[in-house]
Amino acid sequence: MSVEKNDLRRKLDRLFVPLTVGPTLIWIAAIIVYPTVKLLLSSLQFRNPVTSEMEFVGLRNFRRLLFAREGGDAVLGVFSPNFVSFTTNTMG
């Protein structure tokens, strides 16, 4: 009887860490990893505000954010000459 209890105790000891850490890892994946991946995937797409249709545009969204083109659809880019002026006015 004592040998059976010791075997059961050893099995439970080996399962203790996975049973306590497992739910925490699942929680972290659900709360942090999934939304982060979803955000990165949606940042590579363009959603039409009228029809809500999605179009894959790759890194075009980031290019429009960083680099302003004269006469283009981007009003302001981080590397445009006006960016520092606009940021200073906003902060000040």
ZAFIZA-865844 format. One record per residue: residue in one letter; x, y, z of N, C-alpha, C in turn; chain; residue number from 1. Coordinates in Angstrom, 1 decimal. Example, Ala and Ser with C-alpha at 12.3 -4.5 7.8 and 13.67 -1.06 7.14 Angstrom:
<pts>
[a,[13.2,-5.7,7.8],[12.3,-4.5,7.8],[13.2,-3.3,7.8],A,1]
[s,[12.8,-2.2,7.1],[13.7,-1.1,7.1],[12.9,0.0,7.9],A,2]
</pts>
This chain:
<pts>
[m,[0.8,-1.2,0.0],[0.0,0.0,0.0],[0.9,1.2,0.0],A,1]
[s,[1.9,1.2,0.7],[2.8,2.4,0.8],[3.5,2.6,-0.5],A,2]
[v,[3.8,1.6,-1.3],[4.5,1.7,-2.6],[3.5,2.4,-3.6],A,3]
[e,[2.3,2.0,-3.5],[1.3,2.6,-4.4],[1.0,4.1,-4.1],A,4]
[k,[1.0,4.4,-2.9],[0.9,5.8,-2.5],[2.1,6.7,-3.0],A,5]
[n,[3.3,6.1,-2.8],[4.5,6.8,-3.3],[4.5,7.0,-4.8],A,6]
[d,[4.0,5.9,-5.5],[4.0,6.1,-7.0],[3.0,7.2,-7.4],A,7]
[l,[1.8,7.2,-6.7],[0.8,8.2,-7.0],[1.3,9.6,-6.7],A,8]
[r,[2.0,9.7,-5.6],[2.6,10.9,-5.1],[3.6,11.5,-6.1],A,9]
[r,[4.5,10.6,-6.6],[5.5,11.0,-7.6],[4.8,11.5,-8.9],A,10]
[k,[3.7,10.8,-9.3],[3.0,11.2,-10.6],[2.4,12.6,-10.4],A,11]
[l,[1.8,12.8,-9.2],[1.2,14.1,-8.9],[2.2,15.2,-8.8],A,12]
[d,[3.4,14.9,-8.3],[4.5,15.8,-8.2],[4.9,16.2,-9.6],A,13]
[r,[5.0,15.3,-10.5],[5.5,15.6,-11.9],[4.4,16.4,-12.6],A,14]
[l,[3.1,16.2,-12.3],[2.1,17.0,-13.0],[1.8,18.3,-12.4],A,15]
[f,[2.4,18.6,-11.2],[2.1,19.8,-10.5],[2.4,21.1,-11.3],A,16]
[v,[3.6,21.1,-11.8],[4.1,22.3,-12.6],[3.3,22.5,-13.9],A,17]
[p,[3.1,21.4,-14.7],[2.3,21.7,-15.9],[0.8,22.1,-15.6],A,18]
[l,[0.3,21.5,-14.5],[-1.1,21.9,-14.2],[-1.2,23.3,-13.6],A,19]
[t,[-0.2,23.8,-13.1],[-0.3,25.2,-12.5],[0.2,26.2,-13.5],A,20]
[v,[1.2,25.9,-14.3],[1.8,26.8,-15.3],[0.9,26.8,-16.6],A,21]
[g,[0.4,25.7,-17.0],[-0.4,25.6,-18.2],[-1.5,26.6,-18.4],A,22]
[p,[-2.4,26.7,-17.4],[-3.5,27.7,-17.5],[-2.9,29.1,-17.6],A,23]
[t,[-1.8,29.4,-16.9],[-1.3,30.8,-17.0],[-0.7,31.0,-18.4],A,24]
[l,[-0.1,30.1,-19.0],[0.4,30.3,-20.4],[-0.7,30.4,-21.4],A,25]
[i,[-1.8,29.7,-21.2],[-3.0,29.8,-22.1],[-3.6,31.2,-21.9],A,26]
[w,[-3.6,31.7,-20.7],[-4.2,33.0,-20.4],[-3.3,34.1,-21.0],A,27]
[i,[-2.0,34.0,-20.9],[-1.1,35.0,-21.5],[-1.3,35.0,-23.1],A,28]
[a,[-1.4,33.8,-23.6],[-1.6,33.7,-25.1],[-2.9,34.3,-25.5],A,29]
[a,[-3.9,34.1,-24.7],[-5.2,34.7,-25.1],[-5.3,36.2,-24.9],A,30]
[i,[-4.6,36.7,-23.9],[-4.7,38.1,-23.6],[-3.6,39.0,-24.3],A,31]
[i,[-2.5,38.4,-24.6],[-1.4,39.2,-25.1],[-1.0,38.8,-26.6],A,32]
[v,[-0.8,37.5,-26.8],[-0.3,37.1,-28.1],[-1.3,37.2,-29.2],A,33]
[y,[-2.5,36.7,-28.9],[-3.6,36.8,-30.0],[-3.9,38.2,-30.4],A,34]
[p,[-4.1,39.2,-29.5],[-4.4,40.5,-30.0],[-3.2,41.2,-30.7],A,35]
[t,[-2.0,40.8,-30.3],[-0.8,41.4,-31.0],[-0.7,40.9,-32.4],A,36]
[v,[-0.9,39.6,-32.6],[-0.9,39.0,-33.9],[-2.0,39.6,-34.8],A,37]
[k,[-3.2,39.7,-34.2],[-4.3,40.3,-34.9],[-4.1,41.7,-35.3],A,38]
[l,[-3.5,42.5,-34.4],[-3.1,43.9,-34.8],[-2.1,44.0,-35.9],A,39]
[l,[-1.1,43.2,-35.9],[-0.1,43.2,-36.9],[-0.7,42.8,-38.3],A,40]
[l,[-1.5,41.8,-38.3],[-2.2,41.4,-39.5],[-3.1,42.5,-40.1],A,41]
[s,[-3.8,43.1,-39.2],[-4.7,44.1,-39.7],[-4.0,45.4,-40.1],A,42]
[s,[-2.8,45.6,-39.6],[-2.0,46.8,-40.0],[-1.5,46.6,-41.4],A,43]
[l,[-1.5,45.4,-42.0],[-1.1,45.2,-43.3],[-2.3,45.2,-44.3],A,44]
[q,[-3.4,45.6,-43.9],[-4.6,45.7,-44.7],[-5.2,47.1,-44.7],A,45]
[f,[-6.0,47.3,-45.7],[-6.8,48.6,-45.8],[-8.2,48.2,-45.7],A,46]
[r,[-9.0,48.9,-44.8],[-10.4,48.6,-44.7],[-11.1,49.8,-45.3],A,47]
[n,[-12.0,49.6,-46.3],[-12.8,50.6,-46.9],[-13.8,51.0,-45.8],A,48]
[p,[-13.9,52.3,-45.4],[-14.8,52.7,-44.4],[-16.3,52.7,-44.8],A,49]
[v,[-16.5,52.7,-46.1],[-17.9,52.7,-46.5],[-18.5,51.2,-46.6],A,50]
[t,[-17.7,50.4,-47.3],[-18.2,49.0,-47.5],[-17.6,48.0,-46.5],A,51]
[s,[-16.6,48.4,-45.7],[-15.9,47.5,-44.8],[-15.2,46.3,-45.4],A,52]
[e,[-14.9,46.5,-46.7],[-14.1,45.4,-47.4],[-12.7,45.6,-47.1],A,53]
[m,[-12.0,44.5,-46.9],[-10.6,44.5,-46.6],[-9.7,44.2,-47.8],A,54]
[e,[-8.6,44.9,-48.0],[-7.7,44.7,-49.1],[-6.3,44.6,-48.5],A,55]
[f,[-5.6,43.6,-48.9],[-4.2,43.5,-48.4],[-3.3,44.5,-49.1],A,56]
[v,[-2.6,45.3,-48.4],[-1.8,46.3,-49.0],[-0.3,46.2,-48.5],A,57]
[g,[0.0,45.2,-47.7],[1.4,45.0,-47.3],[1.9,46.2,-46.4],A,58]
[l,[3.1,46.7,-46.7],[3.7,47.7,-45.9],[3.3,49.1,-46.4],A,59]
[r,[2.3,49.2,-47.4],[2.0,50.5,-47.9],[1.4,51.4,-46.8],A,60]
[n,[0.7,50.9,-45.8],[0.2,51.8,-44.7],[1.4,52.4,-43.9],A,61]
[f,[2.4,51.6,-43.7],[3.6,52.2,-43.0],[4.4,53.2,-43.8],A,62]
[r,[4.5,52.9,-45.1],[5.1,53.9,-46.0],[4.4,55.2,-46.0],A,63]
[r,[3.0,55.1,-46.1],[2.3,56.4,-46.1],[2.4,57.1,-44.7],A,64]
[l,[2.6,56.4,-43.6],[2.7,57.0,-42.3],[4.1,57.7,-42.2],A,65]
[l,[5.1,57.1,-42.8],[6.5,57.6,-42.6],[6.9,58.6,-43.6],A,66]
[f,[6.5,58.5,-44.8],[7.0,59.3,-45.9],[5.8,60.1,-46.6],A,67]
[a,[5.8,61.4,-46.4],[4.8,62.2,-47.1],[5.2,62.4,-48.6],A,68]
[r,[4.3,62.3,-49.5],[4.5,62.6,-50.9],[3.8,63.8,-51.3],A,69]
[e,[4.5,64.7,-52.0],[3.8,65.9,-52.4],[2.8,65.6,-53.5],A,70]
[g,[1.6,66.1,-53.3],[0.5,65.8,-54.3],[-0.1,64.4,-54.1],A,71]
[g,[0.4,63.7,-53.1],[-0.1,62.4,-52.9],[-1.2,62.4,-51.8],A,72]
[d,[-1.7,61.2,-51.4],[-2.7,61.2,-50.5],[-2.3,61.3,-49.0],A,73]
[a,[-0.9,61.3,-48.8],[-0.4,61.4,-47.4],[-0.2,62.9,-47.1],A,74]
[v,[-0.8,63.4,-46.0],[-0.7,64.8,-45.7],[0.5,65.0,-44.9],A,75]
[l,[0.9,64.0,-44.0],[2.0,64.2,-43.1],[2.8,62.9,-43.0],A,76]
[g,[4.1,63.0,-43.1],[4.9,61.8,-42.8],[5.9,62.1,-41.7],A,77]
[v,[6.4,61.1,-41.0],[7.3,61.4,-39.9],[8.6,62.1,-40.4],A,78]
[f,[9.0,61.8,-41.7],[10.2,62.3,-42.2],[9.9,63.6,-43.1],A,79]
[s,[8.7,64.1,-43.0],[8.5,65.3,-43.8],[9.0,66.5,-43.0],A,80]
[p,[9.3,67.6,-43.7],[9.8,68.8,-43.0],[8.8,69.4,-42.0],A,81]
[n,[7.6,69.3,-42.2],[6.6,69.9,-41.3],[6.3,69.1,-40.0],A,82]
[f,[6.8,67.9,-40.0],[6.5,67.0,-38.8],[7.0,67.6,-37.5],A,83]
[v,[8.3,68.1,-37.5],[8.8,68.7,-36.3],[8.0,69.9,-35.9],A,84]
[s,[7.7,70.7,-36.8],[6.9,71.9,-36.5],[5.5,71.6,-36.0],A,85]
[f,[4.8,70.6,-36.6],[3.5,70.2,-36.1],[3.6,69.6,-34.7],A,86]
[t,[4.6,68.8,-34.5],[4.8,68.1,-33.2],[5.1,69.2,-32.1],A,87]
[t,[5.9,70.1,-32.4],[6.3,71.2,-31.4],[5.1,72.0,-31.1],A,88]
[n,[4.3,72.3,-32.1],[3.0,73.1,-31.8],[2.0,72.3,-31.0],A,89]
[t,[2.0,71.0,-31.2],[1.0,70.2,-30.5],[1.5,70.0,-29.0],A,90]
[m,[2.7,69.8,-28.8],[3.3,69.6,-27.4],[3.3,70.9,-26.6],A,91]
[g,[3.5,72.0,-27.3],[3.7,73.3,-26.7],[2.5,74.0,-26.3],A,92]
</pts>
